[in-house]
């Protein structure tokens, strides 16, 4: 979990970092963001309980970068992702 948190918070000057741009680009639409993460990391098998948890959390922010990071963090640190991968 700490490594996922570290990766999602790397600054722009880091040598290697994940490309969050596609997730940030759709983050104003929560359902599209969840669908993208579900397709990319969970092969379409994200359980509804995790989707709802992400929806509830993203309701606390309107900033696309923060939303993308939160959604990715919640998905990638969930037991559902850990078991599948």
Secondary structure, 3 states (H helix, E strand, C coil): CHHHHHHHCCCCCCCCCCCCHHHHHHCCCHHHHHHHHHHHHCCCCCCHHHHHHHHHHHCCCCCHHHHHHHHHHHHHCCHHHHHHC
